[in-house]
Each structure stands twice: as structure tokens, then as C-alpha cells.
């Protein structure tokens, strides 16, 4: 068998070091983002995957179309889990805990003290209505779940308008009642979420009832959320359809429309989620902030992100050091081949993102082939820690 020329060995070692350096730097850069406000994630890469394995890569994100953000119970449950972990992690005081959970779910009731009711004011003095007066505690109470509707406030205001406006009792009651009404008008984060997902006709749609010729007519208005769900279903159906003329031309156009609609529909919910986290963060003292970020159970996507970051960094370091070189080259080839499969430049499929153009072969595949070549070459023994181990074991062998 012909010996490999020295110059070939030198360039093969340089090739190994170059690939190792590129992988190590990429992995370390991604790991460094974990300490920033925007840590790296493979989520957008996986969500927009193309090719024969598109469904598999998209499934790894858990929710490729962000439909879970449109489910009230799911989002509210996430907030409850996060708030409990947040309170435990930062050891919140009773006051901080009460402020956080009240802002999240709302108080059971809104109350304000009024020493005496104006004479002749008709208001319930027993729990049940949205607003009542408790003689024992001398408080006006508004149900925290029902709040106070404008029509109910008008009922009280109309009675007060008929009374002597210079009466101190009337003045005090009116001032306190208006203050309580404004306070009760504040919605909790969960109530705002419910309004965003189900209370806004433009987003959630509505059933319109109208009377025509003594008949009750129902007309359904479709909101942006339902439009987005239909768009997702339609694009998935077309993606799995076979022998459709100009299939991927249509998909490319519709994918852009779906991404735009997704931003319109899910953006407000994610913005509200960020507002919840920001509100809780502002409750913390300097000493509590020193505890670092909240640690929650990792999702499948987060585990994959960490595996990718550490995999790139460790395999790159092994290739540079020339330690377990063949095994590291094989691991790197498998990892980068998975990147290739997510966006394969196969004729008939949408072009991968970026400025690169190719058919079947691209930079990822070339790097895979180079690493596979290194699997079958002892480059670590030419230059690397593998050479040291090889000499140590060679000395122990009997002559």
C-alpha cells in the first residue's frame, strides 16, 4: 500500500484543525448566548425545515406552529408553573408573593372603607351581587371575578345624583366609590389573556344575532385566530399532497403568509407573556436578583439546544487536540449531516435559506465527507494527543 506523502499529511492535519476550530467557535458562541437576553435556539431552524424529513425536524420543537400560545388553559398553566417556581427560587416575601399572584390571577374582591351609607341609597348588604356593602366591616365590596359593569355603576350614580351633593356622607361615598370602580377596572394578566384570545371579535371572531322577518338569524364572524389555524391546516395538507403542479411555488408563497399571520396572532400573547415576566422581575430586590435566573424543567427543545451547543464545542476541541480523533470525526460527521438533512438541496424541494445555491451537494455535505475521510486516517497520530497515547502503548508491548 502506498505511503501518504508528508505534504498530504500536513494538509489533512490542517483540514482537521480547521474543521475543529470552526465547530469549537460555533459551539462556544452559542453557549455564550445563554447568559444574554436572547439565548440561541434551534427552534426557527427546525420550524422551517424542508425536505423529506421536514415533519420529524418540526416535531422536535414540540409546537412547530405555536398553536399552544392560542390555548388559554395552556398559557395560564405555564404562568402558574412559572410563578410558583419564581416565588420559590427567589424566596419571595409574603407581600411580594401576594402582589405577584394577585397581578396574575386577580384578587377575590376589591374593597374600600366607607363609614356610612347615604340615606336612601339602595345597595345590597349581602354577598351575591357584583357590588354590595358589608355593614360589619364598613366596606364596599366588588366581586373580583365579575368586576363592576358600567351599567351597574350607573345604577348607583343615578341614585347619588338625586341626593344633596353637599352632604358630607354623599361626598365621601361618591369619592370612595369612584376610586374603587377605577381600581376594579384593572384586569389581571389572565383576564387580559382571556380578552385577547376570546374577547376581541377581530381576533377570536363572534356569533352575531339579528332579527329578520320575525326570525332570529345567526351569522358567524371568523377572527384572525381561526384564519391562522385554517392557513396552517391548508399548508400542511398541500405539503403532504403528491403530484400537485407548482407545489413548492405555492408553498413558498403561503409559508410567507403564514409567518406574517402568525406574528399578528401570536405576537400579542407572547408580548403579554414577556410583560408578566418583566412585572415579576421588578418585584425583586438587589439581593434576590443575585440568585440568577429561574431554573425550570427543560423542554425537549432546550435539551436539544444544549446538546447541539456542547456537541459542537466538545467535538471541535477533540479534533483540535487530536484526542480520540476518529471517534470525534465520526460524531462531527453525524451531527453536521443532521444539519444537512434539515435543509437538503434536493431538486423539487424549496431552496434552503441563505445565499448559497447548490443541487444535492452543499457546504454541509462537503464538511461531512471531509470528516468521514478523517475517520479512516490516523491524523491524530500524525499531530495530536493520540500520538502520545500511541507511543505509550507501543512501549508497553513486548519486543
Helices and strands as residue ranges (DSSP letters): H 6-32, G 33-35, H 43-47, H 54-59, G 67-70, H 72-89, H 94-105, E 109-113, E 131-134, E 139-143, H 150-161, H 168-184, H 189-194, I 195-199, H 201-204, E 206-212, E 215-221, H 224-240, H 247-281, H 286-289, H 300-321, H 325-342, H 363-375, H 379-382, H 385-396
